[in-house]
């Protein structure tokens, strides 16, 4: 592309330097800049890209997009001043890749819990319906049948648009993606055109980043505010923030619910560890999912599928064939007759949902032993809440390490213990080593009991002092069961 292409596309505040020349690549990381690349100087949380403009030029940048032009400029470089370089980066990345989001039907899923399940199940349904589909999720990214490991819930703007272009090139008709609050706030999704947006729920999470729950909620709402008029906005009506998401959207508004009138209405008839019998808009369906929270996820999947013009009866049939997403309420049966459930629940509300689902099915016939920790260098305020919910809804709780990152694991457990009174502590023990915590839970479990191993789900690592060491809750459980059999 020509430098003038970007100038005309961006409608900048100011342009200085030469305006001819070809652009051979784009990036916001000065270390990845090569000859005749365009560099976007973005103000991040840890550093300001404007400090690396000179380094980018040394590496070959011929165009610099920035919010403030340096006092000292290079006569061989074009400087394009914009009001918001984060916003510009998303639009530049989209433009560079031929605006791929306009060439397929892109659906975004946002909310605290359920994003991965809803996006992945939608991908599965459309694949089973014969379409080529792309998926951008916490667990994996898919380009039709090609699997690309995920590093973030929502990739950075450059990687995101590159993946969307690959989907277009592969002939994908649809793309389903998780849209995190970080991605919205940091404008990673700028320049994308969504055909639909789905809101699952909103509870406490990421307050280390957003600071307040209201700020977190308002960030989620921005996604719906930006949807175009030919898109749909599908929200969970039973969540107190659901209708708030629709206040300023231009998109067509739709709702789903288990407890009130909605466009897509569900009702749970029976719950078992083998699945849930429910109705959706009056049609009965036996699903392989457990718990009320999963009934909401299935309603969102059904609603979005219908809004994307899929046959209602065929969608119902496909819902009955779907299986749980990796690390989401993943059950492992033991020869001794107890069940271990590995789940990604890492917020108080997600933990409550999973434990409620287990209690509903057990009906008091069996004990729940919960193994739970909290991540380091994240919202400390949820730590005592996680411990309290675990104790409230379990018979025994083992407090352990999760991903301590750069904190001391025992300090994190201390924060969790601070949420428990002396009576609650009688139900809890602390075992810092996560493998030993899981082993202890297995030794305590009797026939008919359920062990919940919460927090890490699909993750196959434990992050300690900046190093990701291999650690998979599911592998640990299966190894322990094999040793004990």
C-alpha positions as CSV (number, residue, x, y, z in Angstrom):
1,X,0.0,0.0,0.0
2,X,1.0,3.6,-0.5
3,X,1.6,6.0,2.3
4,X,-1.1,8.3,0.8
5,X,-3.6,5.4,1.1
6,X,-3.2,5.5,4.9
7,X,-3.3,9.3,5.0
8,X,-6.5,9.4,3.1
9,X,-8.0,6.6,5.1
10,X,-7.2,8.0,8.6
11,X,-8.2,11.7,8.1
12,X,-5.4,12.7,10.4
13,X,-5.0,15.8,12.6
14,X,-1.6,16.7,10.9
15,X,0.9,15.1,8.5
16,X,4.6,16.1,8.2
17,X,7.4,14.7,6.1
18,X,7.3,13.1,2.7
19,X,4.1,11.5,1.6
20,X,5.2,9.1,-1.1
21,X,6.5,5.6,-0.8
22,X,5.2,2.1,-0.2
23,X,4.3,0.4,3.1
24,X,5.5,-3.2,3.4
25,X,4.1,-3.9,6.9
26,X,2.5,-2.5,10.0
27,X,3.1,-2.9,13.8
28,X,2.9,-1.2,17.2
29,X,5.9,-3.1,18.6
30,X,9.1,-1.3,17.6
31,X,11.0,-4.6,17.9
32,X,9.0,-6.1,15.0
33,X,9.5,-3.1,12.7
34,X,11.4,-3.8,9.4
35,X,12.3,-1.6,6.4
36,X,9.5,0.5,5.1
37,X,7.1,-0.5,7.9
38,X,4.4,1.7,9.4
39,X,4.8,2.1,13.2
40,X,1.9,3.0,15.4
41,X,2.9,4.6,18.7
42,X,0.3,3.4,21.3
43,X,0.1,4.5,24.9
44,X,-0.1,1.3,26.9
45,X,-0.4,0.4,30.6
46,X,3.2,-0.4,31.0
47,X,4.9,1.8,28.4
48,X,4.2,4.6,25.9
49,X,4.9,3.7,22.3
50,X,5.9,7.3,21.7
51,X,9.1,6.5,23.6
52,X,10.0,4.0,20.9
53,X,9.5,6.1,17.8
54,X,13.2,6.6,17.3
55,X,13.9,2.9,17.8
56,X,11.2,2.0,15.2
57,X,12.8,4.4,12.7
58,X,16.2,2.8,13.4
59,X,14.6,-0.5,12.6
60,X,13.3,0.8,9.3
61,X,10.0,2.5,9.9
62,X,9.2,4.9,7.1
63,X,5.8,6.0,8.5
64,X,5.0,6.8,12.1
65,X,1.4,7.2,13.4
66,X,1.3,9.0,16.7
67,X,-0.7,11.3,18.9
68,X,2.1,13.9,19.2
69,X,4.8,14.4,16.6
70,X,8.3,14.4,18.2
71,X,10.2,17.7,18.4
72,X,13.1,16.1,16.5
73,X,11.9,14.5,13.2
74,X,13.6,12.5,10.4
75,X,13.2,14.1,7.0
76,X,12.9,10.6,5.4
77,X,9.9,9.6,7.6
78,X,6.2,10.5,7.3
79,X,4.6,11.5,10.6
80,X,0.8,11.1,10.8
81,X,-0.7,12.7,13.9
82,X,-4.1,11.3,15.0
83,X,-6.3,12.0,18.0
84,X,-6.2,8.4,19.4
85,X,-3.5,6.0,18.2
86,X,-5.1,3.0,19.9
87,X,-8.2,3.6,17.8
88,X,-6.1,4.2,14.7
89,X,-4.1,1.0,15.2
90,X,-7.3,-1.1,15.0
91,X,-8.5,0.8,11.9
92,X,-5.1,0.6,10.3
93,X,-4.8,-3.2,11.0
94,X,-8.3,-3.7,9.4
95,X,-7.4,-1.5,6.4
96,X,-4.1,-3.3,5.9
97,X,-5.8,-6.7,5.8
98,X,-8.5,-5.6,3.4
99,X,-11.2,-5.0,6.1
100,X,-11.8,-8.8,6.6
101,X,-14.6,-8.3,9.1
102,X,-16.8,-6.9,6.3
103,X,-16.3,-10.1,4.3
104,X,-17.7,-12.5,6.8
105,X,-20.4,-12.5,9.4
106,X,-18.6,-11.6,12.7
107,X,-20.4,-12.2,16.0
108,X,-18.9,-11.0,19.3
109,X,-19.6,-12.5,22.7
110,X,-19.0,-10.4,25.8
111,X,-19.7,-10.8,29.5
112,X,-17.9,-12.0,32.7
113,X,-18.8,-15.7,32.3
114,X,-19.8,-17.9,29.5
115,X,-18.0,-16.2,26.6
116,X,-15.9,-19.2,25.7
117,X,-18.8,-21.7,25.9
118,X,-21.2,-19.6,23.8
119,X,-18.6,-18.7,21.1
120,X,-17.3,-22.3,20.9
121,X,-20.8,-23.8,20.7
122,X,-21.9,-21.4,18.0
123,X,-18.8,-22.4,16.0
124,X,-19.6,-26.0,16.5
125,X,-23.3,-25.6,15.4
126,X,-22.4,-23.8,12.2
127,X,-19.7,-26.3,11.4
128,X,-22.2,-29.1,11.8
129,X,-24.5,-27.1,9.6
130,X,-21.9,-27.3,6.8
131,X,-20.4,-23.8,7.0
132,X,-16.7,-22.9,7.1
133,X,-16.3,-21.1,10.4
134,X,-13.6,-19.1,12.4
135,X,-13.3,-18.9,16.2
136,X,-11.3,-16.6,18.4
137,X,-11.5,-17.8,22.0
138,X,-9.6,-18.1,25.3
139,X,-8.9,-21.8,24.6
140,X,-8.1,-21.9,20.9
141,X,-8.4,-20.0,17.7
142,X,-9.8,-21.9,14.7
143,X,-9.6,-21.1,11.0
144,X,-12.0,-23.7,9.6
145,X,-10.2,-26.9,10.6
146,X,-6.8,-25.2,11.4
147,X,-6.1,-24.8,15.1
148,X,-4.0,-21.9,16.4
149,X,-3.2,-21.7,20.1
150,X,-4.7,-18.7,21.9
151,X,-2.5,-16.3,24.0
152,X,-5.2,-13.8,24.9
153,X,-9.0,-13.9,25.1
154,X,-9.0,-11.3,22.4
155,X,-5.8,-10.9,20.4
156,X,-4.1,-7.5,19.7
157,X,-5.5,-5.5,16.8
158,X,-2.7,-6.5,14.4
159,X,-3.0,-10.3,15.2
160,X,-6.8,-10.1,15.3
161,X,-7.1,-8.7,11.8
162,X,-4.5,-11.1,10.4
163,X,-6.5,-14.0,11.8
164,X,-9.7,-12.6,10.3
165,X,-8.0,-12.2,6.9
166,X,-6.9,-15.9,7.1
167,X,-10.5,-16.8,7.8
168,X,-11.7,-14.9,4.7
169,X,-8.9,-16.4,2.6
170,X,-9.9,-19.9,3.9
171,X,-13.5,-19.3,2.7
172,X,-15.1,-18.9,6.2
173,X,-18.7,-17.7,6.2
174,X,-18.9,-16.9,9.9
175,X,-16.5,-15.9,12.7
176,X,-17.4,-16.1,16.4
177,X,-15.1,-14.3,18.9
178,X,-14.9,-13.6,22.6
179,X,-14.7,-9.8,23.2
180,X,-13.0,-9.1,26.5
181,X,-13.4,-5.9,28.5
182,X,-9.6,-5.3,28.0
183,X,-10.0,-5.5,24.3
184,X,-12.9,-3.0,24.3
185,X,-11.1,-0.5,26.6
186,X,-7.8,-0.8,24.6
187,X,-9.7,-0.5,21.3
188,X,-8.4,-3.7,19.9
189,X,-11.7,-4.1,18.1
190,X,-11.7,-0.7,16.5
191,X,-12.3,-1.0,12.8
192,X,-14.2,-4.2,13.0
193,X,-17.8,-4.6,11.7
194,X,-19.9,-6.9,13.8
195,X,-23.1,-8.6,12.6
196,X,-24.1,-9.4,16.1
197,X,-23.3,-9.0,19.8
198,X,-24.2,-11.3,22.7
199,X,-24.1,-10.3,26.4
200,X,-24.0,-13.2,28.8
201,X,-23.8,-11.7,32.3
202,X,-21.8,-9.3,34.4
203,X,-20.2,-9.9,37.8
204,X,-17.1,-8.8,39.6
205,X,-13.9,-9.4,37.6
206,X,-10.9,-7.5,36.3
207,X,-11.2,-4.7,38.9
208,X,-7.4,-4.6,39.0
209,X,-7.8,-3.0,35.5
210,X,-11.1,-1.2,35.6
211,X,-11.0,-0.2,39.3
212,X,-14.8,-0.1,39.7
213,X,-17.7,-2.4,38.8
214,X,-19.4,0.5,37.1
215,X,-16.4,1.2,34.9
216,X,-16.2,-2.5,34.0
217,X,-20.0,-2.5,33.1
218,X,-19.7,0.7,31.1
219,X,-16.8,-0.8,29.1
220,X,-19.0,-3.8,28.2
221,X,-21.7,-1.4,27.1
222,X,-19.4,0.4,24.7
223,X,-19.3,-2.7,22.6
224,X,-23.1,-2.6,22.1
225,X,-23.1,1.2,21.6
226,X,-20.8,0.7,18.6
227,X,-22.9,-2.0,16.9
228,X,-24.3,-0.9,13.5
229,X,-28.0,-0.7,12.8
230,X,-28.0,-3.9,10.6
231,X,-26.5,-6.0,13.5
232,X,-28.3,-7.7,16.4
233,X,-27.8,-7.2,20.1
234,X,-28.8,-10.3,22.1
235,X,-28.7,-10.0,25.9
236,X,-29.4,-12.0,29.0
237,X,-32.6,-10.3,30.3
238,X,-32.2,-12.0,33.7
239,X,-28.9,-10.2,34.4
240,X,-29.5,-6.9,36.1
241,X,-27.2,-5.2,33.6
242,X,-28.7,-6.8,30.5
243,X,-31.2,-4.1,29.6
244,X,-28.5,-1.5,30.4
245,X,-26.4,-2.8,27.5
246,X,-29.2,-2.0,25.1
247,X,-29.8,1.6,26.1
248,X,-27.9,3.3,23.3
249,X,-27.3,0.6,20.7
250,X,-28.4,1.1,17.1
251,X,-28.6,-2.7,16.6
252,X,-31.8,-4.7,16.6
253,X,-32.6,-5.7,20.2
254,X,-33.3,-9.2,21.4
255,X,-33.4,-11.0,24.8
256,X,-33.2,-14.4,26.3
257,X,-34.4,-15.5,29.7
258,X,-35.2,-18.4,32.1
259,X,-37.5,-16.4,34.3
260,X,-39.4,-13.8,32.3
261,X,-40.9,-13.1,28.9
262,X,-38.2,-12.9,26.2
263,X,-37.6,-13.5,22.5
264,X,-35.9,-16.7,23.5
265,X,-37.5,-18.3,26.6
266,X,-36.1,-21.3,28.4
267,X,-37.2,-23.5,31.3
268,X,-35.3,-26.2,33.1
269,X,-37.4,-29.4,33.6
270,X,-34.8,-31.8,35.0
271,X,-31.1,-31.7,36.0
272,X,-28.7,-34.7,36.2
273,X,-24.9,-35.2,36.0
274,X,-25.6,-36.6,32.5
275,X,-27.3,-33.4,31.3
276,X,-30.3,-31.1,31.5
277,X,-33.8,-31.5,30.1
278,X,-35.2,-28.1,29.2
279,X,-37.6,-26.3,26.9
280,X,-36.6,-23.5,24.5
281,X,-39.5,-21.5,23.2
282,X,-41.8,-24.4,24.2
283,X,-39.7,-27.1,22.4
284,X,-38.2,-29.8,24.6
285,X,-34.5,-30.7,24.3
286,X,-32.3,-33.0,26.3
287,X,-28.8,-31.4,26.5
288,X,-25.5,-32.8,27.7
289,X,-24.8,-29.7,29.8
290,X,-25.3,-29.3,33.6
291,X,-26.5,-26.3,35.6
292,X,-28.6,-23.2,35.2
293,X,-25.6,-21.2,34.0
294,X,-25.3,-23.6,31.0
295,X,-29.0,-23.3,30.3
296,X,-28.4,-19.6,29.8
297,X,-25.4,-20.3,27.5
298,X,-27.6,-22.7,25.4
299,X,-30.3,-20.0,25.1
300,X,-27.7,-17.5,23.8
301,X,-26.5,-20.1,21.3
302,X,-30.0,-20.9,20.2
303,X,-31.0,-17.2,19.9
304,X,-27.9,-16.2,17.9
305,X,-28.3,-19.2,15.6
306,X,-31.9,-18.3,14.8
307,X,-31.0,-14.6,14.4
308,X,-28.4,-15.8,11.8
309,X,-31.3,-17.4,9.9
310,X,-30.7,-21.0,10.9
311,X,-33.8,-23.3,11.0
312,X,-35.2,-23.4,14.5
313,X,-35.9,-27.2,14.6
314,X,-32.5,-28.0,13.2
315,X,-30.8,-25.9,15.8
316,X,-32.7,-27.7,18.6
317,X,-31.5,-31.0,17.3
318,X,-27.9,-29.8,17.1
319,X,-28.1,-28.4,20.7
320,X,-28.8,-32.0,21.9
321,X,-25.5,-33.2,20.3
322,X,-23.2,-30.5,21.7
323,X,-20.7,-31.4,24.4
324,X,-19.0,-29.2,27.1
325,X,-16.1,-27.0,26.1
326,X,-12.6,-28.0,27.3
327,X,-12.1,-27.2,31.0
328,X,-15.7,-26.0,31.4
329,X,-17.6,-28.4,33.8
330,X,-15.4,-31.2,32.5
331,X,-16.4,-34.4,34.5
332,X,-13.9,-37.2,35.2
333,X,-15.4,-40.3,36.8
334,X,-13.4,-42.4,39.4
335,X,-13.4,-46.2,39.8
336,X,-14.3,-45.5,43.4
337,X,-17.6,-43.9,42.4
338,X,-16.9,-40.2,43.0
339,X,-16.8,-37.5,40.3
340,X,-14.1,-34.9,39.8
341,X,-15.2,-31.7,37.9
342,X,-12.6,-29.4,36.4
343,X,-13.9,-25.9,35.7
344,X,-12.4,-22.5,34.7
345,X,-14.5,-20.7,37.4
346,X,-12.2,-17.9,38.6
347,X,-14.7,-15.3,39.8
348,X,-17.1,-15.5,42.8
349,X,-20.2,-15.6,40.6
350,X,-18.8,-18.3,38.3
351,X,-17.8,-20.4,41.3
352,X,-21.3,-19.9,42.8
353,X,-22.9,-21.0,39.5
354,X,-20.9,-24.2,39.3
355,X,-21.4,-25.1,43.0
356,X,-25.1,-24.4,42.7
357,X,-25.3,-26.7,39.7
358,X,-23.5,-29.5,41.6
359,X,-25.7,-29.0,44.6
360,X,-28.9,-29.1,42.5
361,X,-28.0,-32.5,41.0
362,X,-26.7,-34.0,44.2
363,X,-29.8,-33.0,46.2
364,X,-27.9,-33.6,49.4
365,X,-26.9,-37.1,48.5
366,X,-23.1,-36.8,48.6
367,X,-20.5,-34.3,49.7
368,X,-18.8,-31.5,47.7
369,X,-15.1,-31.0,48.1
370,X,-13.8,-27.9,46.5
371,X,-10.2,-27.2,45.5
372,X,-9.8,-23.5,44.8
373,X,-7.2,-20.7,44.6
374,X,-6.9,-17.2,43.2
375,X,-4.6,-15.8,40.6
376,X,-1.7,-13.5,41.6
377,X,-1.3,-9.9,40.4
378,X,-5.1,-9.6,39.8
379,X,-8.1,-8.2,41.6
380,X,-7.4,-8.9,45.3
381,X,-10.9,-8.0,46.4
382,X,-12.4,-11.2,45.0
383,X,-10.1,-13.5,47.0
384,X,-12.1,-13.5,50.3
385,X,-15.3,-13.7,48.3
386,X,-14.1,-16.8,46.5
387,X,-13.2,-18.5,49.8
388,X,-16.5,-17.5,51.4
389,X,-18.6,-18.8,48.4
390,X,-16.6,-22.1,48.4
391,X,-17.2,-22.7,52.1
392,X,-20.9,-21.7,51.9
393,X,-21.7,-24.2,49.1
394,X,-19.2,-27.0,49.8
395,X,-18.8,-29.6,52.6
396,X,-15.0,-29.3,52.5
397,X,-12.7,-26.7,50.9
398,X,-9.0,-26.9,50.2
399,X,-7.5,-23.5,49.6
400,X,-4.5,-23.8,47.3
401,X,-2.3,-22.0,44.7
402,X,-3.7,-21.1,41.3
403,X,-1.4,-19.0,39.0
404,X,0.6,-17.0,41.7
405,X,2.5,-15.1,39.0
406,X,4.8,-12.7,40.9
407,X,3.1,-13.0,44.3
408,X,3.8,-15.5,47.0
409,X,1.2,-18.3,46.9
410,X,0.8,-18.2,50.7
411,X,0.1,-14.5,50.7
412,X,-2.8,-15.1,48.2
413,X,-4.2,-17.8,50.4
414,X,-3.9,-15.5,53.4
415,X,-6.1,-13.0,51.5
416,X,-8.7,-15.8,50.9
417,X,-8.6,-16.9,54.5
418,X,-9.4,-13.3,55.6
419,X,-12.9,-13.8,54.2
420,X,-13.7,-16.7,56.6
421,X,-14.7,-16.6,60.2
422,X,-13.7,-19.2,62.8
423,X,-16.7,-21.5,62.1
424,X,-16.2,-21.3,58.3
425,X,-12.5,-22.2,58.8
426,X,-13.6,-25.5,60.3
427,X,-14.6,-26.6,56.8
428,X,-11.4,-25.3,55.2
429,X,-7.8,-26.5,55.0
430,X,-4.9,-24.9,53.2
431,X,-2.5,-26.9,51.0
432,X,-0.3,-24.6,48.9
433,X,0.9,-27.2,46.5
434,X,-1.9,-27.6,44.0
435,X,-1.1,-31.1,43.1
436,X,-1.1,-32.2,46.7
437,X,-4.4,-30.3,47.2
438,X,-6.0,-32.3,44.4
439,X,-4.5,-35.5,45.7
440,X,-5.9,-34.8,49.2
441,X,-9.4,-34.1,47.8
442,X,-9.3,-37.5,46.0
443,X,-8.3,-39.2,49.3
444,X,-11.2,-37.5,51.1
445,X,-13.8,-38.3,48.5
446,X,-16.2,-41.2,49.0
447,X,-18.7,-42.9,46.6
448,X,-21.3,-40.4,45.4
449,X,-19.1,-37.3,46.3
450,X,-18.1,-34.6,43.9
451,X,-14.7,-32.8,43.8
452,X,-14.7,-29.4,42.1
453,X,-11.3,-28.3,41.0
454,X,-11.9,-24.6,40.2
455,X,-10.0,-21.8,38.6
456,X,-7.8,-23.1,35.8
457,X,-10.0,-25.2,33.6
458,X,-8.4,-25.7,30.2
459,X,-5.0,-24.2,31.2
460,X,-2.1,-26.6,30.9
461,X,0.4,-24.5,32.9
462,X,0.9,-22.8,36.2
463,X,2.5,-19.4,36.1
464,X,5.1,-18.8,38.8
465,X,7.6,-15.9,38.8
466,X,7.1,-15.2,35.1
467,X,7.6,-18.8,34.1
468,X,4.8,-21.1,32.8
469,X,5.4,-24.6,34.2
470,X,3.4,-27.4,32.7
471,X,0.4,-28.2,34.9
472,X,-3.0,-29.5,33.8
473,X,-5.6,-30.2,36.5
474,X,-7.2,-32.8,34.3
475,X,-3.9,-34.7,33.8
476,X,-3.3,-34.5,37.6
477,X,-6.7,-36.0,38.4
478,X,-6.4,-38.8,35.9
479,X,-2.9,-39.7,37.1
480,X,-4.1,-39.8,40.7
481,X,-7.0,-42.0,39.8
482,X,-4.7,-44.4,38.0
483,X,-2.4,-44.5,40.9
484,X,-5.2,-45.2,43.4
485,X,-7.0,-47.8,41.2
